[in-house]
Amino acid sequence: MHELSLTESVNNAILNLCERSGWRRVRRIVLKVGGMRKVNPELMSFAFSVVSKGTVTEGANLSILSMPIVFRCRACGKVADSESTAFLCPKCGSPDVELLSGLELSIDSMEVEAGTGPEA
C-alpha cells in the first residue's frame, strides 16, 4: 500500500509548514494526485487518519482531486488524455510523447487555525 508512504510524506510537509507558520490546527486539506500515482483515494484517506493521529492534522478533512494523465505527441502535436501508461498518439500512432499531467502529488489548498505565530 504505497498510499501510506505518500500520505506520510504529505503529512510531514504539512507539519513542517505548521511549525514554521505557527498554525495550531489544520481543518481541511485538498491534494492534487495524478493518475500515474495509481492512488486509491479511500486507502489514502484511511492512511491519512493513521499518520495524522496525535498531530495538528488529526481530524482534518482530506479531499483528493484526481488529475488526469495528459500527454502531447511530439510528432504531430496532438494533446490527449490516457487511462493507461501505454502512450501512443491516437492521431498518428507515434510513441514519442511528452507527459503534461499525471504525476502530481501536491497540496492544492489548506484551511488552518492560526496560532500565536512562530517563536522568534
HUWO-V896512 format. One record per pair of residues at least 24 apart in sequence whose C-alpha atoms are under 10 Angstrom apart, sorted by the first residue. I is the first residue (numbers start at 0). J is the second residue. Records with the same first field share a line. If there is no record, write none. Layout:
I: J  J
This chain:
0: 38  39  42  43  46
1: 36  37  38  39  42  43  46
2: 36  37  38  39  40  41  42  43  44  45  46  47
3: 42  43  44  45  46  47  49  50
4: 43  46  47  50
5: 36  38  43  46  47  104
6: 42  43  44  45  46  47  48  49  50  51  104
7: 43  46  47  49  50  51
8: 50
9: 47  50  104  105  106
10: 47  50  51  54  55  56  57
11: 50  51  56
12: 106
13: 55  56  106  109
14: 51  54  55  56
17: 55  56  111  112  113  114  116  117
18: 55  116  117  118
19: 116  117  118
20: 113  114  115  116  117  118
21: 112  113  114  115  116  117  118
22: 55  111  112  113  114  115  116  117
23: 54  55  56  111  112  113  114  115  116
24: 54  55  56  57  58  59  110  111  112  113  114
25: 54  55  56  57  58  59  60  109  110  111  112  113
26: 55  56  57  58  59  60  61  109  110  111  112
27: 56  58  59  60  61  62  108  109  110  111  112
28: 56  59  60  61  62  63  106  107  108  109  110  111
29: 60  61  62  63  64  105  106  107  108  109  110
30: 61  62  63  64  65  66  103  104  105  106  107  108  109
31: 62  63  64  65  66  101  102  103  104  105  106  107  108
32: 63  64  65  66  67  100  101  102  103  104  105  106  107
33: 63  64  65  66  67  68  69  100  101  102  103  104  105
34: 65  66  67  68  69  81  82  83  84  100  101  102  103  104
35: 66  67  68  69  81  82  83  84  100  101  102  103
36: 65  66  68  101  102  103  104
37: 65  101  102
38: 63  65
39: 63  65
40: 64  65
55: 111  112
56: 111
59: 109  110  111
60: 109  110
61: 109
62: 107  108  109
63: 104  106  107
64: 104  105  106  107
65: 101  103  104
66: 100  101  102  103  104
67: 99  100  101  102  103
68: 98  99  100  101  102  103
69: 96  97  98  99  100  101  102
70: 95  96  97  98  99  100  101
71: 95  96  97  98  99  100
72: 96  97  98
73: 97
